[in-house]
Amino acid sequence: MHHPLLLIFVKITIFSLMLAIGCNLCFEEMLSLWRKPALLFRALLAVVVLVPLVVIVLLKLFNLPPEVITGLALLAASPGAPLTTKRSQMAGCWYSHYR
């Protein structure tokens, strides 16, 4: 994982995924979490604290190969990326129905 090209590729991939998700959101969807600060706090707590904590516990409990450790660490670093893409496609944008 110390190869410079691989690190650049991983950074570009994560950035591209998040940018694509953000570009597909409507303005109302972007503002919806700011209108519900408790929900925003719980979501950030789950993404930033709970998921990495669960991964750390799993890594301590099981003697896993380095490839699996790397994969779990990458998933813990961006746990919402795989789920958000599908969820945003399923939900659609309510604003687009009124255009």
Secondary structure, 3 states (H helix, E strand, C coil): CCCHHHHHHHHHHHHHHHHHHHHCCCHHHHHHCCCCHHHHHHHHHHHHHHHHHHHHHHHHHCCCCHHHHHHHHHHHHCCHHHHHHHHHHHHCCHHHHHC
